[in-house]
Amino acid sequence: MKVAFQGEAGAFSEQAVFGYFEKAESISCESFDAVFDAINSGMCEAGIIPIENSLAGSIHENYDLLLRNNLHIVGEYLLRVRHCLIANPGVKKADIKKAVSHPQALGQCAGYLRSHKIKAEQGLDTAGSVKALKESGALDTAAIASLRAAELYGMQILEEGIEDNIENYTRFLAIQKEPKIPECDSRQDCAKTSIVFTLKNEPGALFKALSVFALRDINLTKIESRPLQGKPWEYLFYIDLIGAMQDESSQKALAHLGEYALMLRVLGSYPRFL
């Protein structure tokens, strides 16, 4: 199975590809847009995209892409993000004046960089920064990326685990053209359903929308609002709820929500990462 991801080989997204899919051929894409295009065109059967980080928060671009594309979430994967300080062979840590990486990676290592008086410089992505560093041969610069990226490009690891908080996880979504029905056991919490909806801009609208889940004891694990394009100060609401689409309580809650929502779409129903 060909699976698209954003970034260079060795990126954390590629780790998620191999972590989620038992057998996969990872296909590198320059952008998140390109990941969706690869699936829509049939070049890839699936894709992996990051949707939120436990420290840095949501990746808003991917919420917008989920809405714009008619693809389905079929699974999720949680990856413990462990950052390494990577340099060209022979370089010593004392030589490092600046570190290049994706903005989120730099933010997750900001305390470490400050304490070592290393200047942060933004790059396109983590693994791409390692590749660019190797090509430049710079001796005063490091990249922040994964252990695999360092090994893949034959680079030296100066220090492992430089993230400021060890509870650093990124949640990834697996997306495909066709939806899948989660195969759950008797536990009601083994599946998750993701939806997006809009509401009338009136008092109590959001309260009424959320009450359809509270009335049925359905747990919401994520609520995200995004601007509704073309309508200033109006919003889309993305929600992750515990339960599969085929559950009676989920079906009744969504039918009830449909009475208030101007637009309602199920983005996917899939097994939870437990």
C-alpha positions, 0 to 999 in steps of 0.5 A: 500500500502506498501511503502519502505523508508530508516531509522528507524521508525520516520525518515524524509523519513517516514514522507514523506511516510505519507505525499505523500501517503494517505494510506500507510504501511511504510516499514523500510529499512537499505539502499537506495539500499534496498529500490530499492530492496524492490520494484524490488522484489515486497515486496513493491509497492512503495518507497520514497527516498530523492533526494536533500536538499535546504541547503545541496544539492543533494543526489548523491547516489540516482541519481546513483540508479535511473540510475541503476534500471529500476524504474520510478519517479511517484511523488515528495514531499517537506518536511520542515525539523525541527530538535529537540535536543533529550535526555533520560528522565531527562537529562538537556541541560547543561548535553549534551556534544555530539550530534549524527545524520545523517551527513546532519542533523549535518551539518544543525545544525552546528551553533547551536552545535558550539554555545552550545559547543556540539561535533557532532558525525555521526550516520547512520540516524536521527531516528536510532540515537534516537533509539540507544541513548535510548538503550544506556541510555547515559546521556551526549549525545543527538540525532538530529531528528524529533519530531515524532522520539522523541515521538515514542521512548519515549524520551525527547525533549530539544529544537525544531527547532535547524536547522541553517536556517528555509528554510530547505526543503528536496525534496523526490521522489516517485518511482514505477515499472510502470510509471504514466501519470500526470493528469494535468489541463490547466496549463503547469507548473503542471507537471515535467519530469526527464531525464538523458542523455550522450553526446559526449565529444566535444566543444558545446555539452552541449550548443546544448543539453540545447538549445533544451529546450530554443528554446521551452521556457521550464524551467529547474528546476534542472541540475545535472552532475554525473561521467560516470562510466568507463569513467574518466572525462565524465559525465551523465546529470540529468535534471528536466524540467517543462512539462509532457511527453505528452506535444507537446513541451516536446516531440519535445524537447526530440526528438531534444535532441535525435539527440545529446545524446548518451544515453537518458532515461526518469526517470519519468513524474509526478505532481509537488508539488505545 
